Amino acid sequence: MRTFIGGIGCFWDEKKYEGIKGIISTECGYCGGDEPNVTYKAVCGGDTGHIEVVKVEYDDKEKSYEDMVNLFFELHDSTQVNRQGTYVGIQYRSEIFYKTDEERQIAEKVLNEVNSKLDGKVSTKVSKEKNYCKAEAYHQKYEQKKSLKY
């Protein structure tokens, strides 16, 4: 079992990972900023350096890290800068967070391949995982909770 952390816009988009073979679980969180613990309000303020991310736990017998990076690019528009659809702000930027040098190399390789196909328009950053923290409970599985109410 391994983890992949990526910002594909709003972390409520964790639902995009549902039903994909090899995905074990998802968690909404924040990553990339200077503080070890932040709140939604602070991240939305735009000055923490954190972005909204989805932490994906996956079965590495079913999917490789490269598969996860490719999936990341399939699940969002990596050409948008600091936004994803109607969500606008630096906390919605496209970013992959790696733990090891091997993961960095894979992420950069796939990013370069995608960027080549998209004529250099990819805005995705590749960064060392820094200060990941789980988002508040009310953000976890938000779309599922919302659909149960209606």
C-alpha positions in Angstrom: 0.0 0.0 0.0 1.3 3.5 -0.9 0.0 7.0 -1.0 -0.2 9.7 -3.6 -0.9 13.4 -2.8 -2.1 15.8 -5.5 -4.0 19.0 -5.8 -6.6 18.7 -8.5 -8.6 21.8 -7.5 -11.1 21.6 -4.7 -10.4 18.6 -2.5 -14.1 17.7 -2.6 -13.1 16.3 -6.0 -11.8 13.3 -4.0 -15.0 11.7 -5.4 -13.3 11.4 -8.8 -11.1 8.6 -7.4 -14.1 6.5 -6.4 -14.6 3.2 -8.1 -11.2 3.1 -9.7 -9.5 -0.3 -9.4 -6.6 -0.2 -7.0 -7.8 2.9 -5.0 -8.2 1.9 -1.4 -9.2 5.3 0.2 -9.1 9.0 -0.1 -8.7 11.8 2.4 -9.1 15.6 2.0 -6.2 17.6 3.3 -3.8 20.5 2.9 -0.2 20.4 1.8 2.8 22.6 0.7 2.7 25.4 3.3 5.0 26.5 6.1 2.8 25.6 9.1 2.3 22.0 10.2 -1.3 22.5 11.0 -3.8 24.8 9.2 -7.5 25.4 8.9 -9.7 25.8 5.9 -10.2 29.5 6.7 -6.5 30.1 6.8 -5.8 28.2 3.6 -8.6 30.1 1.9 -7.0 33.3 3.0 -4.2 32.5 0.5 -1.2 33.3 2.7 -0.3 29.9 4.2 1.2 28.4 1.0 -1.0 25.3 1.5 -3.3 24.0 -1.2 -6.3 21.7 -1.0 -5.2 18.2 -1.9 -6.5 14.6 -2.0 -4.3 12.0 -0.3 -5.0 8.7 -2.1 -4.1 5.4 -0.6 -3.6 2.8 -3.3 -2.6 -0.8 -3.8 0.8 -0.8 -5.4 0.1 -4.4 -6.7 -2.7 -2.9 -8.8 -1.3 0.6 -9.7 2.2 2.0 -9.9 3.1 5.5 -8.9 3.4 6.4 -12.6 -0.2 5.1 -13.0 -1.3 7.5 -10.2 0.5 10.4 -11.8 -1.2 9.7 -15.1 -4.6 9.4 -13.3 -3.9 12.7 -11.6 -3.6 14.4 -15.1 -6.7 12.6 -16.3 -8.9 13.9 -13.4 -8.4 17.7 -13.9 -7.4 20.4 -16.3 -3.7 20.9 -15.6 -3.5 24.0 -17.9 -5.6 26.2 -15.5 -3.5 28.4 -13.3 -4.7 28.8 -9.7 -8.1 27.5 -10.5 -10.2 24.5 -11.4 -13.5 25.2 -13.0 -15.4 27.7 -10.8 -13.0 27.3 -7.9 -10.5 30.2 -8.1 -7.5 30.9 -5.9 -4.0 29.8 -5.3 -5.2 27.0 -3.0 -6.7 25.3 -6.1 -3.5 25.1 -8.1 -2.4 21.9 -9.8 0.4 20.3 -7.8 1.9 16.8 -7.2 3.6 16.2 -3.9 6.3 13.6 -3.8 8.1 11.8 -0.9 11.1 10.2 -2.6 13.5 11.2 -5.4 12.1 8.3 -7.5 8.6 9.7 -7.1 9.9 13.1 -8.2 11.5 11.7 -11.3 8.4 9.8 -12.3 6.2 12.9 -11.7 8.5 15.1 -13.7 8.7 12.6 -16.5 4.9 12.3 -16.8 4.4 16.0 -16.5 6.9 16.6 -19.3 5.0 14.1 -21.5 1.6 15.7 -20.8 3.1 19.2 -21.3 4.5 18.2 -24.7 1.1 16.9 -25.8 -0.6 20.2 -24.6 1.9 22.5 -26.3 3.6 23.6 -23.1 0.4 24.8 -21.4 0.6 22.7 -18.2 0.7 24.7 -15.0 1.2 21.7 -12.6 4.0 22.0 -10.1 6.0 19.1 -8.7 7.0 19.7 -5.1 8.4 17.8 -2.1 5.7 16.9 0.3 5.6 19.5 3.0 3.4 19.9 6.1 0.5 17.7 5.0 -2.4 17.8 7.4 -5.8 16.3 7.2 -8.7 18.7 6.5 -11.5 19.1 9.0 -14.0 16.3 9.4 -16.8 18.2 7.7 -14.8 18.2 4.4 -14.2 14.5 4.4 -16.5 12.7 1.8 -18.3 16.0 1.5 -20.0 15.1 -1.8 -21.3 11.9 -0.3 -22.6 13.7 2.8 -24.3 16.4 0.6 -26.1 13.8 -1.6 -27.4 12.0 1.5 -29.2 15.2 2.6 -31.1 15.6 -0.7 
